Amino acid sequence: MISLAFPWILAALPLPLLVRRFAPPAPPRAGRALRLPFLHEIRGLHIGAAMGLARWHQGAGWLAWALLVLAAAQPQWLGEPVRLPLAGRDLMLAVDVSGSMEQDDYRLEGRPVTRLAVVKAVAGRFIERRTGDRLGLILFGSRAYLQTPLTYDRTTVRAMLDEAVIGLAGRETAIGDAIAVAIKRLKEQPQDNRVLILLTDGANTAGNIAPVDAARVAAQANVRIYTIGIGGGPVGVRTPFGMLKQQGIDLDPATLQAIADATGGRYFQATDTAQLAQVYAELDRLEPSVRDTRSFRPMHALFMWPTTLALLISVGLVLSTLLTRRGRVAGSAGVRRDAV
């Protein structure tokens, strides 16, 4: 549908008529008129063509004026209404890439995989479902690094997660530093939308700030933290005598629980792939991605078309006037030669 942004500008269309009607006439030129005894001969030859050209100039001028007024009214094409989701959350993911994440004590599609591999698979599907959210990614080991700032580009966030490798940020685990980086990125966002999902398989062994102290700062900044502990269950250990099962002892569930409690979040533990998938499904329920929708109509401006057409008409008028004047000069010179 075509509409005008400023339809009241069309009231300027009769403005040239008003100027012509009420403006004072131009003063006569000084000096005496030139009298030609053979004027009737020239008039008979050129009067018809001159009158036709004058009508064409007047019509083209009116058309150019109307097009300029139409362009000033800003015509635009409005498409069909589209309902867009409003983001419900600014959500940071903090993923542990320390050395312990290379243990292959999880199974994915029937085969053993490392902890990081299963996190990539399950968290990747979680990222794809967060339509309308702004997501960010933090990778941490001995240090914590912002891998992707908050963005609506979920494809990039998942790609950066898929490219993460063990030891990229060091072999130890700096949980407190990861929380601090997330607070820095989330504190400028709306208070009810600041969410951090922190996933680790170990206890805090590095960093400049203790995890519980970082959690207290997060609570003051209204950042909710959901902690996910992986590992900690029976793990496989290869020995010369075959595969033995032993209880994982690297996880620190008490600290992860304290972090979640201090910030109003929850602690989850996933000892296998199915449980990890259930954790992310529960996070979808606790932190819904869409809070509201807004109607939007795509708009395409059309003012350049009447503007361009008016410009072409104006150029045509200028060229026509120059050619007419040149013809008159040539005709006058011929008349003078004939008179002589």
C-alpha positions in Angstrom: 0.0 0.0 0.0 1.3 3.5 -0.9 0.9 6.3 1.6 2.2 9.8 2.2 4.2 10.6 5.3 3.3 14.4 5.1 0.1 14.6 3.0 -0.6 18.2 4.1 2.3 19.3 1.8 0.1 18.7 -1.2 -1.7 22.0 -0.3 1.3 23.7 -1.9 0.3 22.5 -5.4 -1.6 25.8 -6.4 1.2 28.0 -5.0 2.5 29.1 -8.5 -1.0 30.2 -9.5 -1.3 32.3 -6.3 2.1 33.9 -7.1 1.0 34.6 -10.6 -2.3 36.1 -9.5 -1.2 38.3 -6.7 2.5 39.2 -7.5 3.0 42.6 -9.0 3.8 42.6 -12.8 7.3 43.0 -13.9 8.3 46.6 -14.8 8.6 47.4 -18.5 12.1 47.5 -20.0 13.7 50.8 -20.6 14.3 52.1 -24.1 12.3 52.4 -27.3 11.0 49.4 -29.1 12.5 48.3 -32.4 10.0 48.6 -35.3 10.3 46.2 -38.2 8.2 46.8 -41.4 8.4 43.1 -42.3 7.3 41.8 -38.8 4.1 40.3 -40.2 6.2 38.0 -42.4 8.2 36.7 -39.5 5.1 36.3 -37.3 3.4 34.2 -39.9 6.4 31.9 -40.1 7.1 31.4 -36.3 4.0 32.3 -34.3 2.5 28.8 -34.5 5.6 27.0 -33.4 6.3 29.5 -30.6 2.9 29.1 -29.1 3.2 25.3 -29.2 6.6 25.4 -27.6 5.3 27.8 -24.9 2.4 25.5 -24.0 4.9 22.5 -23.8 7.2 24.5 -21.5 4.3 25.5 -19.3 2.9 22.0 -19.0 6.3 20.5 -18.3 7.0 23.2 -15.6 3.7 22.4 -13.9 4.5 18.6 -14.0 7.9 19.2 -12.5 6.4 21.3 -9.7 3.8 18.7 -9.0 6.4 16.0 -8.8 8.6 18.0 -6.4 5.6 18.6 -4.1 4.8 14.9 -4.2 8.4 14.0 -3.3 8.3 16.5 -0.4 5.2 14.7 0.9 7.4 11.5 1.1 5.5 8.7 -0.6 6.3 5.3 0.8 5.3 1.7 0.3 4.0 0.0 3.4 4.2 -3.8 3.5 2.0 -6.3 5.3 2.3 -6.1 9.2 5.0 -8.4 10.7 5.0 -9.4 14.3 8.5 -9.3 15.8 9.5 -10.9 19.2 11.0 -8.6 21.8 14.0 -10.1 23.6 13.2 -11.3 27.0 16.8 -11.8 28.2 20.4 -10.7 27.9 22.0 -14.0 28.5 25.7 -14.9 28.9 27.0 -18.4 28.6 30.3 -19.2 30.5 31.8 -22.5 29.4 34.7 -24.3 31.1 37.4 -25.3 28.6 40.0 -26.4 31.2 42.0 -29.6 30.9 39.5 -31.7 32.7 36.9 -31.1 30.0 38.8 -33.5 27.7 37.7 -36.6 29.7 35.6 -38.8 27.5 33.2 -40.1 30.2 30.0 -39.0 28.3 28.2 -40.7 25.4 26.7 -39.1 22.4 24.8 -41.1 19.7 26.1 -44.3 21.3 29.8 -43.5 21.3 32.1 -42.0 24.0 32.8 -38.3 23.7 34.6 -35.7 25.7 32.8 -33.4 28.2 33.4 -30.4 25.9 32.0 -32.2 22.9 28.7 -33.0 24.6 28.5 -29.5 25.9 28.9 -28.1 22.4 26.1 -30.4 21.1 23.6 -29.7 23.9 24.4 -26.0 24.5 24.4 -25.5 20.7 20.8 -26.6 20.5 19.9 -24.4 23.4 21.4 -21.4 21.6 19.4 -22.1 18.5 16.2 -22.0 20.5 16.8 -18.6 22.0 15.1 -16.7 19.2 15.0 -12.9 20.0 17.5 -13.1 22.9 20.9 -11.4 23.0 23.5 -14.0 23.7 27.1 -13.8 24.7 29.9 -16.4 25.2 32.6 -16.5 27.8 35.3 -19.3 27.7 37.4 -19.8 30.9 40.2 -22.0 32.1 43.1 -20.5 34.0 41.7 -17.1 32.8 38.3 -16.0 31.5 37.9 -14.4 28.1 34.9 -12.8 26.4 34.6 -14.8 23.2 31.4 -13.2 21.8 29.8 -10.0 23.2 26.0 -9.8 23.6 24.5 -10.2 20.1 21.3 -11.3 18.4 23.5 -13.3 16.0 22.9 -16.8 17.4 24.7 -18.4 14.4 28.0 -16.6 15.4 27.6 -17.5 19.0 27.2 -21.2 18.2 30.1 -21.1 15.7 32.4 -19.6 18.4 31.3 -22.3 20.8 32.0 -25.0 18.2 35.5 -23.7 17.6 36.4 -23.8 21.3 39.2 -26.2 22.2 40.6 -27.7 25.4 43.2 -25.5 27.0 42.4 -22.4 24.9 42.2 -20.4 28.1 44.6 -22.5 30.2 44.3 -25.9 31.9 43.1 -24.7 35.3 39.6 -23.4 36.3 38.9 -19.8 37.2 35.2 -19.8 38.0 35.3 -16.5 39.9 37.0 -14.6 37.0 34.3 -15.9 34.6 31.6 -14.5 36.8 33.4 -11.2 37.0 33.6 -10.9 33.2 29.9 -11.7 32.9 29.0 -9.0 35.5 31.0 -6.4 33.6 29.1 -7.2 30.4 25.6 -7.5 31.9 25.5 -4.6 34.4 24.6 -2.0 31.8 21.5 -4.1 30.6 18.0 -3.9 32.1 18.0 -5.3 35.6 15.3 -8.0 35.2 17.1 -9.5 32.1 20.6 -10.2 33.4 21.3 -13.9 33.3 24.5 -16.0 33.4 24.6 -19.7 32.7 27.9 -21.1 34.1 29.0 -24.6 33.2 32.0 -26.3 34.7 33.3 -29.7 35.6 35.7 -28.7 38.3 36.5 -26.7 41.4 38.0 -23.3 41.3 41.7 -23.6 41.1 42.8 -20.3 39.6 41.8 -16.7 39.1 41.9 -13.4 41.1 38.5 -13.6 42.8 36.8 -16.4 44.8 33.6 -17.7 43.2 31.4 -17.0 46.2 32.8 -13.4 46.5 32.1 -12.9 42.8 28.5 -14.3 43.3 27.9 -11.6 46.0 28.9 -8.9 43.5 26.6 -10.5 40.9 23.7 -10.4 43.4 24.3 -6.7 44.0 24.3 -6.2 40.2 21.0 -8.2 39.9 22.6 -10.9 37.8 21.0 -14.3 38.2 23.4 -17.2 37.9 22.4 -20.7 36.9 25.2 -23.1 37.6 25.6 -26.5 35.8 28.0 -29.1 37.1 29.0 -31.9 34.8 31.0 -34.9 35.7 31.0 -35.8 39.4 29.3 -39.1 38.7 30.8 -42.4 37.9 33.6 -42.0 35.3 35.5 -44.5 33.3 39.2 -44.9 33.8 41.3 -47.0 31.4 43.8 -49.3 33.1 45.9 -52.2 31.8 43.2 -54.5 33.2 40.4 -52.8 31.3 37.8 -50.1 32.0 37.1 -49.4 35.7 34.4 -47.1 37.2 35.3 -44.6 39.9 33.4 -41.7 41.3 34.5 -38.3 39.9 36.0 -36.1 42.6 36.9 -33.0 40.6 33.5 -31.3 40.8 32.7 -28.9 43.7 28.8 -28.9 43.9 28.8 -27.0 47.3 30.4 -23.9 45.7 28.2 -24.1 42.6 25.1 -24.4 44.8 26.3 -21.4 46.9 26.8 -19.3 43.8 23.3 -20.0 42.6 21.7 -19.4 45.9 23.4 -16.1 46.4 22.0 -14.7 43.1 18.5 -16.2 43.0 19.4 -18.9 40.4 19.5 -22.6 40.6 22.2 -25.3 40.6 21.9 -28.3 38.3 24.1 -31.4 38.0 24.3 -33.5 34.9 26.1 -36.8 35.0 25.1 -37.9 31.5 24.0 -36.4 28.2 20.3 -36.9 28.8 20.5 -35.0 32.1 22.4 -32.2 30.5 19.7 -31.9 27.8 17.0 -31.8 30.5 18.9 -29.0 32.3 18.8 -26.8 29.3 15.2 -27.6 28.7 14.5 -26.5 32.3 16.5 -23.3 31.7 14.2 -22.6 28.7 11.2 -22.8 31.1 12.8 -20.7 33.8 14.0 -18.0 31.5 11.6 -17.8 28.6 13.2 -16.2 25.5 10.2 -14.2 24.3 8.4 -11.7 26.6 6.2 -9.8 24.1 5.8 -9.1 20.5 5.5 -5.9 18.5 3.8 -5.3 15.2 6.1 -3.8 12.5 5.2 -2.8 8.9 8.2 -2.8 6.5 8.5 0.6 4.7 10.3 1.5 1.5 10.7 5.2 0.6 9.6 6.2 -2.9 10.4 9.9 -2.9 13.5 9.4 -5.2 11.3 8.5 -8.1 9.3 11.7 -8.5 12.4 13.7 -7.6 14.4 12.0 -10.4 11.6 12.5 -12.9 11.3 16.2 -11.9 15.1 16.6 -12.4 14.9 15.1 -15.9 12.0 17.3 -16.9 13.9 20.4 -15.6 17.0 19.4 -17.6 14.8 19.0 -20.7 13.3 22.5 -20.2 16.8 24.0 -19.9 18.0 22.3 -23.0 14.9 23.3 -24.9 15.2 26.9 -23.9 18.9 27.0 -25.0 18.1 25.5 -28.3 15.2 27.8 -28.9 17.3 30.9 -28.1 20.0 29.7 -30.4 17.5 29.2 -33.2 16.1 32.7 -32.7 19.6 34.2 -32.9 20.3 32.3 -36.1 16.9 33.4 -37.5 17.5 37.1 -36.7 20.9 37.0 -38.4 19.3 35.5 -41.5 16.6 38.2 -41.6 19.2 40.9 -41.3 21.1 39.5 -44.2 18.0 39.3 -46.3 17.0 42.9 -45.5 20.4 44.0 -46.6 
